[in-house]
């Protein structure tokens, strides 16, 4: 089987020129808009620690969200294949980033905390084990160079 390639196209537009452009660090807003064909716009900014708008998503949150949602989608797929009925799934994911002396930073780790509700108590062990497989298949987790840990819980409905 030959490797398939998928393309993803996003347009990111800075919307923070407040009349002076980047004449100074304080002169501009960090706001931007992300667009993809036939989808609603996503409004972003930098983290409030870096003069961003706390009401908008920042790149760091979006990275954690990408890891969380990719894991969830793989997990649901694997459960469907295994005949495990999932009726609810939430994840209170968290990421930790460290700042470097040069002003840059990098993620040290992300922890996913999925809480999954299933209908069959006899499948609880398999439901927990499928998180490891989902983690191994997640496109985003396979693309980052920091640990992505997971602390799953399974609840029986």
Secondary structure, 3 states (H helix, E strand, C coil): CCCCCCCCCCEEEECCCCCCCCCCCCCCCCCEEEECCCCCCEEECCCHHHCCCCCCECHHHHHHHHHHHHHHHHHHHHHHHHCCCEEEEEECCEEEEEECCCCCEEEEEEEECEEEEECCHHHHHHHHHHHHHHHHHCCCHHHCCCEEEECCEEEEC
